[in-house]
Amino acid sequence: MDINLITKIFVTTFLFSMATLAGDVGKSLTWKQLPSLPDAEGFAGSFAGAHHGALIVAGGSNFPEKRPWEGGTKVWYDKVFVLEKPDGAWKEGFKLSQPIGYGVSINTKDGLLCIGGSSAKAHHAEVTLVSYEPGKVKCKTFPKLPSPCANMCGAMLGNVILVAGGSDNPDATNAMKTLWSLDLIRVNAGWKELEPCPGSGRIFGAAGIDHGSFILAGGAALTAGTNGKPAREWLRDVWRYTPGKGWERLADLPRPAVAAPSPMPNLGGCLLLGGDDGAQISVGPTEHKGFPRGILRYESAGNRWVEFGTMPFALVTTTMTVWNGAFIVAGGEQKPGVRSPEVWAGHPMP
């Protein structure tokens, strides 16, 4: 038999076996609460990642004195917190170069990459690598984004970081459709602009990686409201970008989902962890009952989203990262304008 044919058969069989295995493992998640962030209010929009065995949470914002409906002022932070072990205490005293949040967090072998984001008066294009050595945090500048951007989502496909959507300024009434890429093997080449998503521009979408493709799910479109200020439209559409093939629309989410923890973890398929479904958009802030706790999993074989259990928490506008084999959600909003210092670890179960 031709050696090339044998090789092709072996590779095809191996990939099929791996795909089958991916579908069979991880039937559920068990959640455990880790030490809370050392701030009574907590933060939304923080960056989160891991390096040299430690969990890193940086930046974000909260309302330290009054809630927004009470006239409170939103404050951004440059604080960096480090947790070296799950039962340890958070280390403090580290700082970013500026107060910032609401960007994209990507775990790399060299540290946590903090991409773009916003501060009190502007959106930013800066990209910073945050690394950790015992007792010391270092910040290294990376190539800037093509333009300022915040409230976007992103994930890493192989060695390439992909960032989708967002908005370029705090008062934007149109969300971006952009898809940018950065090859970590060729960092000095900078960011490239790829084919934009055919769907609506969006903020607060959820990104993930599945079977060699980039997944973009949900989020909110922006329009100009009657007062001229940005108004949101909750989205359910889902898109898949495959290098060399472009974009393809997938099955819609069963419900809208805005600001779900991102990047989405993958357990036999991308997991959408809660998200704001917009069901309480007309409810007053003090009557809000919190966000959905249900998990949705994408099954590529049937092109469908299925229920995948629930979580003991519901946090949005937050990051998902992987640490010690667990899916970590650190802080976020538990209700509109109300942050949480809680940190949760989801452990895959067979």
Helices and strands as residue ranges (DSSP letters): H 3-24, E 28-34, E 47-51, E 54-58, E 61-62, G 68-70, E 75-76, E 79-83, E 91-95, E 104-108, E 111-118, E 123-133, E 136-142, E 153-157, E 160-164, E 179-183, G 184-189, E 192-194, E 206-210, E 213-217, E 220-224, E 230-234, E 238-242, E 246-250, E 271-273, E 294-299, E 304-310, E 320-323, E 326-335, E 338-349
